[in-house]
Amino acid sequence: MTSFSSEKILLLITQNVSELLAAGLPVERAFAEFSDFPSSGKNGKKAGKIARYISMELECGRELFSVLSSLPDFQLPEWYSAFVFAGQKSGKMAEAFNFLAERLKTKNLSKNLFVQSLIYPAFTVLLSSVTGILGASFLGGLSKSGSVLEILTSCIPAFGFLAAAFFATVIFMRRLTAENPLFLIFTALSFGKSAGLSLLDSIELAFPLAQENKRICTCLSSAMAEISCGAEASQAFFDSLAAAGFEREGQLLSMNLSLCKSGSSENPFAKTAALIGQKDCEKKKILLSLEGPFLLCLVAIYLALILQKTLMPVITNFGGIL
């Protein structure tokens, strides 16, 4: 089973169970109901089979966290298990599954956005390559200074430039469409607060989501150390975020934590996450809108390189002056 299909199956289970829990069904009943849903496709049948196994284990008296930790032929991410355990411990299982469903949907949307953002560059590069090869072949046939193969060989730097530009675009779009790690951390801390966990327990819960980002892991460790030593949460988060290079986000969270301490009923982590998510979305829209003009500039440079190698011999042979 591929990682992609595993994520699809996990999203299918989590989303449906989350809706059933929100409707008031107990955990074991929610999994049983989902396993009875008509399923189609390989992923749907696999999801139903897993839900049926979980339901049977829960009916035997096992706890959900224990069951999920020992699923046959299906391994859950560490962060997923951590949130299930937190929901089980706090009695907020519906909230935990709602968070997990939103997290998986966001992750899936980011992957889809990345794939969709590459359709235009891939088509542009393919069309430019074909145009360049045909153009070089045609102009090479008009030239008497060398064969068509020699002309195409002389265009290799131009083809290399186009390939390098495409791979650079892929890397850029991957980073652009990736999830904002701070947004993930703040939403996790928001869930911890709404579930009644202590701040230190909430930070520990958020750690698995930051495993791939060393700066944020260091930031969370620093904040935990300061809070454990008696520092104010607002100051501890500001110091650790600023030290990791997230000064603006640190100021924003520090202000919201201070407002919360002054009597505000809003969840400071949820408020900060919403503002960061909004800013991040606006930045992505602007950068994605520049994708087309940027690619046109690259294609223009590529075609100029092709023309330089192919048109120069033609003009020379016809007695022209370049």
C-alpha positions as CSV (number, residue, x, y, z in Angstrom):
1,M,0.0,0.0,0.0
2,T,1.4,3.4,-1.0
3,S,1.7,6.3,1.4
4,F,-0.7,8.3,-0.7
5,S,-3.4,5.6,-0.5
6,S,-2.9,5.3,3.2
7,E,-3.5,9.0,3.7
8,K,-6.7,8.7,1.6
9,I,-7.9,5.8,3.7
10,L,-7.1,7.6,6.9
11,L,-8.9,10.7,5.8
12,L,-11.9,8.7,4.8
13,I,-12.1,7.0,8.2
14,T,-11.4,10.1,10.2
15,Q,-13.8,12.4,8.4
16,N,-16.7,10.0,8.6
17,V,-16.1,9.0,12.3
18,S,-15.7,12.7,13.1
19,E,-19.2,13.5,11.7
20,L,-20.7,10.5,13.6
21,L,-19.1,11.6,16.8
22,A,-20.3,15.1,16.3
23,A,-23.9,13.7,15.9
24,G,-23.6,12.3,19.4
25,L,-22.7,8.6,18.8
26,P,-20.2,6.9,21.2
27,V,-16.8,6.0,19.7
28,E,-17.5,2.3,19.3
29,R,-20.8,2.9,17.7
30,A,-19.3,5.5,15.3
31,F,-16.8,3.0,14.0
32,A,-19.4,0.3,13.7
33,E,-21.8,2.6,11.8
34,F,-19.0,3.6,9.4
35,S,-18.0,0.0,8.8
36,D,-21.6,-0.7,7.7
37,F,-21.6,2.1,5.1
38,P,-21.7,1.0,1.5
39,S,-18.1,1.3,0.2
40,S,-16.8,1.5,-3.4
41,G,-13.3,1.4,-4.7
42,K,-10.2,-0.1,-3.1
43,N,-9.7,2.6,-0.6
44,G,-13.3,2.6,0.5
45,K,-13.3,-1.2,1.1
46,K,-10.0,-1.0,3.0
47,A,-11.3,1.8,5.2
48,G,-14.5,-0.2,6.0
49,K,-12.4,-3.3,6.9
50,I,-10.2,-1.2,9.3
51,A,-13.2,0.4,10.9
52,R,-14.8,-3.0,11.4
53,Y,-11.7,-4.3,13.1
54,I,-11.5,-1.2,15.4
55,S,-15.2,-1.6,16.2
56,M,-14.8,-5.3,17.2
57,E,-11.8,-4.5,19.4
58,L,-13.6,-1.7,21.1
59,E,-16.6,-4.0,21.8
60,C,-14.1,-6.4,23.5
61,G,-13.2,-3.6,26.0
62,R,-10.0,-2.3,24.5
63,E,-9.2,1.5,24.5
64,L,-9.2,3.3,21.2
65,F,-5.6,4.5,21.5
66,S,-4.4,0.9,22.2
67,V,-6.4,-0.4,19.2
68,L,-5.0,2.2,16.8
69,S,-1.5,1.6,18.0
70,S,-1.7,-2.1,16.9
71,L,-3.6,-2.0,13.6
72,P,-2.6,-4.9,11.3
73,D,-1.0,-3.7,8.0
74,F,-1.8,-0.1,8.7
75,Q,0.5,2.3,10.6
76,L,-0.7,5.6,11.9
77,P,1.4,8.7,12.1
78,E,2.7,9.5,15.6
79,W,0.9,12.8,15.7
80,Y,-2.4,11.1,14.9
81,S,-2.1,8.7,17.8
82,A,-1.0,11.5,20.1
83,F,-4.3,13.5,19.5
84,V,-6.4,10.4,19.9
85,F,-4.8,9.8,23.2
86,A,-5.3,13.4,24.2
87,G,-9.0,13.2,23.2
88,Q,-9.4,10.0,25.1
89,K,-7.7,11.4,28.2
90,S,-9.7,14.6,28.2
91,G,-13.0,13.1,27.2
92,K,-13.0,15.3,24.1
93,M,-12.9,12.6,21.5
94,A,-15.3,14.4,19.1
95,E,-13.1,17.5,19.2
96,A,-10.0,15.4,18.7
97,F,-11.4,13.7,15.6
98,N,-12.6,17.0,14.2
99,F,-9.1,18.4,14.6
100,L,-7.6,15.3,12.9
101,A,-10.1,15.4,10.1
102,E,-9.3,19.1,9.4
103,R,-5.6,18.4,9.6
104,L,-5.8,15.6,7.1
105,K,-8.1,17.6,4.8
106,T,-5.6,20.5,4.9
107,K,-2.7,18.2,4.1
108,N,-4.6,16.6,1.2
109,L,-5.6,20.1,-0.2
110,S,-1.9,21.2,0.0
111,K,-0.9,18.1,-2.1
112,N,-3.7,18.7,-4.6
113,L,-2.7,22.4,-4.9
114,F,0.9,21.4,-5.6
115,V,-0.1,18.9,-8.3
116,Q,-2.5,21.5,-9.9
117,S,0.1,24.2,-9.8
118,L,2.5,22.1,-11.9
119,I,0.0,21.4,-14.7
120,Y,0.6,24.8,-16.4
121,P,4.4,24.7,-16.0
122,A,4.6,21.1,-17.3
123,F,2.4,22.0,-20.3
124,T,4.4,25.1,-21.0
125,V,7.8,23.3,-20.8
126,L,6.5,20.5,-23.0
127,L,5.1,22.8,-25.7
128,S,8.3,25.0,-25.6
129,S,10.5,21.9,-26.0
130,V,8.6,20.6,-29.0
131,T,8.5,24.1,-30.5
132,G,12.2,24.6,-29.9
133,I,13.1,21.2,-31.5
134,L,10.9,21.7,-34.5
135,G,12.2,25.3,-35.0
136,A,15.8,24.2,-34.6
137,S,15.3,21.4,-37.1
138,F,13.6,23.7,-39.7
139,L,16.2,26.5,-39.4
140,G,19.0,23.9,-39.3
141,G,17.8,22.6,-42.7
142,L,18.1,26.1,-44.2
143,S,21.6,26.4,-43.0
144,K,24.5,25.1,-45.0
145,S,27.0,25.3,-42.1
146,G,26.1,22.0,-40.5
147,S,23.6,19.1,-40.3
148,V,20.3,19.3,-38.4
149,L,21.8,17.0,-35.7
150,E,24.7,19.5,-35.3
151,I,22.3,22.4,-34.9
152,L,20.2,20.5,-32.3
153,T,23.4,19.5,-30.5
154,S,24.4,23.2,-30.3
155,C,21.0,23.9,-28.7
156,I,21.7,21.5,-25.7
157,P,22.5,24.5,-23.4
158,A,19.0,25.9,-24.2
159,F,17.3,22.6,-23.4
160,G,19.3,22.3,-20.2
161,F,18.2,25.8,-19.2
162,L,14.6,24.9,-19.8
163,A,14.9,21.7,-17.7
164,A,16.7,23.5,-14.9
165,A,14.0,26.2,-14.9
166,F,11.3,23.6,-14.7
167,F,12.9,21.8,-11.7
168,A,13.4,25.1,-10.0
169,T,9.7,25.9,-10.5
170,V,8.8,22.5,-9.0
171,I,10.9,23.1,-5.9
172,F,9.5,26.6,-5.5
173,M,5.9,25.5,-5.9
174,R,6.5,22.6,-3.4
175,R,7.6,25.1,-0.8
176,L,4.9,27.6,-1.7
177,T,2.0,25.1,-1.4
178,A,3.4,23.4,1.8
179,E,1.5,23.8,5.0
180,N,2.7,26.6,7.3
181,P,4.3,24.7,10.2
182,L,3.5,27.5,12.7
183,F,-0.2,27.3,11.7
184,L,-0.2,23.6,12.5
185,I,1.5,24.1,15.9
186,F,-0.9,26.9,16.9
187,T,-4.0,24.9,15.9
188,A,-2.6,22.0,18.0
189,L,-2.1,24.2,21.0
190,S,-5.6,25.6,20.4
191,F,-7.0,22.1,20.6
192,G,-5.0,21.4,23.8
193,K,-6.5,24.5,25.4
194,S,-10.0,23.7,24.3
195,A,-9.6,20.1,25.6
196,G,-8.6,21.4,29.0
197,L,-5.0,20.2,28.9
198,S,-2.3,22.2,30.7
199,L,-0.1,24.4,28.6
200,L,2.9,22.1,29.0
201,D,0.8,19.1,28.0
202,S,-0.5,21.0,24.9
203,I,3.0,21.9,23.9
204,E,4.1,18.3,24.2
205,L,1.1,17.3,22.1
206,A,2.2,19.6,19.4
207,F,5.7,18.2,19.2
208,P,5.0,15.4,16.7
209,L,3.7,17.9,14.2
210,A,7.0,19.8,14.3
211,Q,9.3,16.8,13.9
212,E,10.4,17.8,10.4
213,N,11.2,21.4,11.4
214,K,14.2,21.7,13.7
215,R,13.7,25.4,14.3
216,I,10.1,24.9,15.6
217,C,11.2,21.9,17.7
218,T,13.9,24.1,19.3
219,C,11.3,26.9,19.8
220,L,8.8,24.5,21.5
221,S,11.6,23.1,23.7
222,S,12.7,26.6,24.7
223,A,9.1,27.7,25.5
224,M,8.5,24.6,27.6
225,A,11.8,25.2,29.6
226,E,10.9,28.8,30.3
227,I,7.3,28.1,31.3
228,S,8.5,25.2,33.6
229,C,10.8,27.7,35.3
230,G,7.9,30.0,36.0
231,A,8.0,32.4,33.1
232,E,4.9,34.0,31.7
233,A,3.6,32.1,28.7
234,S,3.4,35.3,26.6
235,Q,7.0,36.2,27.3
236,A,8.2,32.6,26.9
237,F,6.6,32.2,23.5
238,F,7.8,35.5,22.3
239,D,11.4,34.8,23.3
240,S,11.5,31.4,21.8
241,L,9.7,32.4,18.5
242,A,11.8,35.5,18.1
243,A,15.0,33.4,18.7
244,A,13.9,31.0,15.9
245,G,13.3,33.9,13.5
246,F,9.5,34.2,13.9
247,E,9.4,37.6,15.7
248,R,6.2,38.8,14.0
249,E,4.3,35.6,14.9
250,G,5.8,35.8,18.4
251,Q,4.5,39.3,18.9
252,L,1.1,38.3,17.7
253,L,0.8,35.3,20.0
254,S,2.2,37.2,23.0
255,M,-0.4,39.9,22.5
256,N,-3.2,37.4,22.3
257,L,-2.0,35.5,25.4
258,S,-1.8,38.8,27.3
259,L,-5.4,39.7,26.2
260,C,-6.5,36.2,27.3
261,K,-5.0,36.8,30.7
262,S,-6.7,40.2,31.0
263,G,-10.1,38.5,30.6
264,S,-10.6,37.8,26.9
265,S,-12.7,34.7,26.3
266,E,-11.1,34.0,22.9
267,N,-8.7,31.1,22.5
268,P,-5.3,32.9,21.9
269,F,-3.8,30.1,19.9
270,A,-6.9,29.7,17.7
271,K,-7.0,33.5,17.1
272,T,-3.2,33.6,16.2
273,A,-3.6,30.5,13.9
274,A,-6.5,32.2,12.1
275,L,-4.5,35.4,11.5
276,I,-1.4,33.5,10.3
277,G,-3.5,31.3,8.0
278,Q,-5.2,34.3,6.5
279,K,-1.8,36.0,5.9
280,D,-0.4,32.8,4.4
281,C,-3.3,32.4,2.1
282,E,-3.0,36.0,0.8
283,K,0.8,35.5,0.2
284,K,0.2,32.2,-1.7
285,K,-2.5,33.9,-4.0
286,I,0.0,36.7,-4.9
287,L,2.8,34.3,-5.6
288,L,0.7,31.9,-7.6
289,S,-0.6,34.8,-9.7
290,L,3.0,35.5,-10.7
291,E,3.6,32.0,-11.9
292,G,2.4,32.7,-15.5
293,P,4.5,35.8,-16.1
294,F,7.6,34.2,-14.6
295,L,7.3,31.1,-16.9
296,L,6.8,33.3,-19.9
297,C,10.0,35.1,-19.1
298,L,11.9,31.8,-18.8
299,V,10.4,30.5,-22.1
300,A,11.4,33.8,-23.8
301,I,15.0,33.3,-22.6
302,Y,14.9,29.7,-23.8
303,L,13.6,30.7,-27.3
304,A,16.2,33.4,-27.5
305,L,18.9,30.9,-26.9
306,I,17.4,28.6,-29.5
307,L,17.3,31.4,-32.1
308,Q,20.8,32.5,-31.3
309,K,22.1,29.0,-32.2
310,T,19.8,28.4,-35.2
311,L,19.2,31.7,-36.8
312,M,22.8,32.9,-36.8
313,P,24.0,30.4,-39.4
314,V,21.0,31.1,-41.6
315,I,21.6,34.8,-41.6
316,T,25.3,34.3,-42.2
317,N,24.7,31.9,-45.1
318,F,22.3,34.4,-46.8
319,G,24.8,37.2,-46.4
320,G,22.9,39.0,-43.7
321,I,24.4,40.9,-40.9
322,L,23.3,40.2,-37.3
